[in-house]
């Protein structure tokens, strides 16, 4: 095995997305810290009573169920890699997590960005950016996130080859996302309509301004460096503050929530919404928030 150790490590790393690997690492670190603080021995595989107490600890600290579930998945992943009997799969842990879920119902306070609000944000960007190019960059990023129902991680990961623009349709290839563990990718198409003219205008304007720049990322600055998630979030907050709108409940995911709600409000079918947002289940329903409009 030593001969192929490097290849084995790279294949295992490729088996999960970068975001998932990061959360798994956080979970393992949290478990290590918990056992150290509780004077539990750092033995592997961990005894089931260590995991029982770890679950109780996560619950008492108020950690969201979804995060706790990811932490246990990371722990389970590490245990399974070694071929050990997995205590995470035990009956009592499953029941504890079921109780955790029922007692840890947290309301998602993120508000959807509506189409009128999106248009206001797009219109104030020229006042906040230091150049027409930067304004066009953020206008394209925000409108893509809204009308294509993209996560911010997907927006900033778009390569120059991932977007095709014609007069009446924008085709986007999403190479990978947190729910696409196989990395097969997905295609999203946005047909031109009276509602999304702002998207087509933004993309066409940015394409004209950036045509001479050699870059790998579609959404890149004049120096060819790609737009980052931090810059996306920071500019959103600046725009909301400029508009005197409290920004605490508006996050980067508010574009995806708003885009899904917008499709619902204009009468799009369940199949269309699920296809656009790449949802495989009824999870899309949690994104439909017409009362928050």
N, C-alpha and C positions, 0 to 999 in steps of 0.2 A: 504493500500500500504506500510505503514511503516514496517509491518511484513516481507515483501519480498523485502525491499529496496536493500539489499546486492545482492540478486539474480538478481534483475532488472538491477542494475548497471553492474554486470558482464556479463549479456547477451547483454546489449547494447555495452559494450566494445568489446565483441567478434564479434559483427556484422560488424566491419570494421577491416582491418589489422592494425598492429602496426604502420606501416609507414603512412598509411592514417590518423590514429588518430593523429599522430604527426603533419602532415601538417594541419589538421583541427584546431588543437590547435594554430598553428602559425597564421593561418588565423584569428581566433577569437581575438588573442592577437594584431594582426596588426590592426584589425577593432577598437578595444578598444583604442589603442594608437592614431589612426587617429582621432577618435571622441574627445578624450581628448585634442589633439593638436589643433583641429579645434573649440574647445569650444562648441561642440554638446553635448546635454544631453545624458546620458547613459540609454536611455529608451528602453524597450523591449515590443513587437517586434519593431525593428528599423524602422523608417519611410523610405519610398522609397527614399526621397531626400538625406538621409544619405548614402544610398547605391550607389546612383548615383554619389555623390561626392567622395565616397570611390573608385569606379571604375576609375574615372578620376584621382584620386591621385595615384593609382597603375600604371596607364598608364604613368603619368608624371615622375614617379620615374624609369621608364624603366624596370619594372618587367615583366618577360616573361609571355605571355598569358597563358601558361599551368599552371603556378604557381598561377596567378590571378584567373583562373578558379577553381583551387583547394581551394583557399581561400574562394571564394563565395560558393563552395559546403559545406565547413565547416560551414559557416554562415547559409546556408539553412538547413543543418542537425540539427543545434541547434534550429532553429526556428520551424522546423517540429516536433521535439521532444516534444515541448510544445503545439502542436496543434494549433498554431497561423496561421493566414492568412499570406502566405509567399510572401513578396514583391520581393524576388529574382526571383520569377517566372513571374514577371510582364513583359509586352511587352517592355517597355523602357529599362529595364535591359538586356533583351535578345538582343535587337538591339545594345546597347552599347557594349556588349561582342562580338557581330558579327563584329562591327567596330574595336574593340580592336584587334581581331584576324587578320584582314586584314592589320592593320597598324603596327602590331608587329611581322612581319615575321623575325625571327632570324635564321640565318644559323648555323646549328650544325657543329662546327669546330672540333669535335672529329674525329681523324683519326682511321681507322681500323688497328689492329695489323695483319699483314700478316703472312702466315705460315713460310716464311724464317725469319722474325723478331722474331716470337715465338720461333723458334729453337735457334736463337742467344741468346735470353733471358734465355732460359732453360740452355744453355751451360755455361753462365757466373755466374749462381747462386752459384755454388760451390766456386767461388772466393769471394762471398759477404756474404755467410752464415757461421756461426761459427761452424757448424757440418754437417756431411753427412745427418743426420736426417732432419735438418732444410732445407737443399737444396732439399731433396726429397719431403718435405712437400710443398714447394712453387712450385716446378716443377709440382706436381700433381694438385695443385690449379689452376695454370695458364693454363695447358693443358686441364683440365676439363672445365674451363670457355670458352675456345676457341672452342673445338670440340663438347661440349654439349650445346653451346650457352646459358650459364648460366649468370645470373646477379650475381654480387659479393655477394649480400645479400643471394642468393640461395646457392652459393658455401660454405660460412661459416656456413650456417644453416644445412648442410648435416649431418645426424646422421650416426652412424656406421652401422645401419640397412638399410640405404637408398641406399647403393651401393652394387651391385652384380657383381663380375668380373669372367669371364670365359676366355678361350684362344682366343675367337674370338668376344666377345661382352661384353660391359659394360652397365649394366642396372642401371639407376638412377631414384629414386623416389623423386620427388620434392614435399615436403609436403605442402608448401604454397608459394605464391608469391604475388606481389602487384596487379596483374591482376586476381588472383584467390580468390575472395572475399568469396566464400563459403568454402574454405579450403578443397576442394575435392582432391587436389593434381594432379600430372601428372607424367607420366612415359616417360623418354627419353632413347632411346637405341642408342649406338654408335657401329656400326659394324666395325670390324678391317679392315683396308685397308693400302695400301702402304703409304698414306698420314699421317695417325694418329698413326703410330708405336711409335712415341715419347710419345703419351698419354699412351699406354699400357705398355711401358717400365717404365714410371714414376709411374704409379699406382702399378705395380707389385713390383717395388723397394720399394716404400713407405709402401706397405702392409707387405712386409717382415721385414722392419725395425720397424714397429709399432705393430706387431702381439702380443707382450708381454705387451703392454700398456693397462691398463683399462681406457677406455674413452667413453664418450657419443657421442662426435662429431667425425666424420670421420677424418676431417682435424684438428688434435690437436697436440700440442707440446709434448715434452718428459714429461713435468710435467702434462700432461692431459688437460691443458687449451686449449680451442678452438682457432683456428686462427680467427683473427678479420678483419673487413673491412679495418681498418686503417693500419694494418700490411700488408695486401694484396697490398693496394695502395702504401705504403711506399717502399716496396720491388720492385714494378714495377718501381717507379721513380729511385731507386738506380741502377737497371739494365740498364735502358735507359741512365743514366748519365755515367755509366761505359763504355757503348758502344758509348759514345759521340753523342747521339741522343737527340735533343731537346724534352723535355718531356711535354711541355705545352699543346699540343693537343692530348696527349695520356692519357686517363683516364681508370678507371677500366672497363667501358662499352665498351672500344675499343676491348676487347676480344670477346664480343658478336657480335659487328659490324663486326669484322674481320672474325669470324666463319660463319656468315650468308653470307658475301661476298665470302668467300672461297667456300661454297657450291654452290653458283650461278656460280662462275667461272669454277667449275669442271662439270657443266651441270646438277646439281640437279634440280628437278622440283619445281614449286611453292608450290605444296602440301607438298613435303618433307621439304622444308625450313620452311613453316608455322608450320608444325607438330613439327619439331625440336625446333623451337623458341617459340612454343605455342602461335602463333599469330592467332587471329580469323578473322582478316580483312587484308586489303591491307597495313596495317601499316608496315609490314615487308619490304616493298619496300624502305623505308627511311634508312634501314640498309644496303642496297646493294650499295656499293660504289667502283666499279671497277676502276674508274679513280683515286682513292686515293691510289691504290696499288703501 
